[in-house]
């Protein structure tokens, strides 16, 4: 049996914003809408806080399938804020998590997307990232 950790004790984002992100995907699942980050798919299930099970970006995980039944997965790390700069410790940690996720065997065999949900942003700093 795996031991789950409390969102408020495992990361700086806290449980409130993480809950909001999870809730938005749960609502998409309930109404059959395409999930943000996985267009063209239908959500099968949502998982939260799955680091003990080996998910590097563990805060919100969306399991879905496309119209042909092919599986898709989206792992999301939730942060209060993030500076997209090598000197930012949190940014470096998230990049390390992304590298670990890309080594997952499923990463090469299914549609496997990665994301970061940020509650605070500065358009001056991350405007180009929003555009992309």
N, C-alpha and C positions, 0 to 999 in steps of 0.2 A: 504494500500500500504506500502510495506517495504522500508526502506531507506537504500541504499547501501553506503558503505564507500569506500573511495579511498584506494587501496592497499598501496600506499606510506605513508598514514597517519595512518594505522592501524597495522603496523608491521615492524619489523626491516629488513625484507628481501627486501623491496622495490618492486617497480612494475616490474623492468626489469627481474629479475630471476623468479619471479612468472609468468610473461608473457611467459617466455621460457618454464616453466613446463606446463602451460596451453596449449601452442602451440603444444607441443609434443603430448599431448593427442588429440588435435583437428586433428593433422595430422594422428594419428592412426585411428581416427574415419573416416576421409575422405577416407583412403585407405582400410578400413575394417580390419585393423590389430588388433591382440590381444593387449589390453592395458597392459602396465607394471603394475604389481600388481594385475591384474585380468586376468590371463591366462585362455584361453578357453571361453572368452566372446567377445561380440561385443558391442561397445559403442553406446548408444542411444542418450545421450546428455551430455554436460559438463556444469557445473555451477562454477562461480567464486565469491568469497567474499560473502558467505552466512551466516555469523554469525547472522545478524538480523533475519534470518529465523530459527535459532536454530541449525545450524551445528557447533559443537565445533571445528572441524578441517576444517576450512571454506575456505581456500585459493583456492583449486581446488577440485571439487567434480565430480566424474565420475559415471554416471548412465549407466548400461549395462544389458545385458541378456546373458544367456548361450544357448547352442544348443537346450535345451528343453523349452526355453522361460522363465526360472526362472530368477527373477531379481537379480542384483548384484550392489553393491555400493562401491565406494572407496572414502574416504575423505582424503585429503592430506593437511598437514600444511607445508608451505614453510618457511625456515629459511636460513639466510646467513651462519650461523655456529651454532654448538651445541656441547657441551661437555656432554657426557653421564655420568654425575656425579650428585649425589644429591645436591651438593653445587652450581651447576649452576642454576641461577634463571630462565633462559629461559627453561632449561630442566624440572624444576619443573612445570612451567606453561604448557608445552606441555603434561606432564604426567597427569596433572589435566584435560586438554582437552580430552585426551584419555579416562580417567575415565568417563567423562560426555558423550562422544560418546558411550561408552559401555552400558550406561543406556538407550539408544534409543530403543524403542520397536522393530524396524526393526533389531536391532543387533542380536536378537535371532531367527528371522523368515526368514531372507534372508541371502545370502552371503554378508557380510558387512566387508570390509577390511579398515584398517587405515594405513596411511603412513606419513612419514616426508621426505621432499625433502630438502637436504642441499647442498648449493653451494660450501662451503669450508669444506674440511675435512683434517684430519691428519691420515695417514695410521697407524702410531705408536699408536695413541689413539683409533681409531675406526676400525682398521683392522679386529678384531674378529667379529664386527657387520656386516661388509661387507661380510665376509665369510658366516655368518648365513643367 
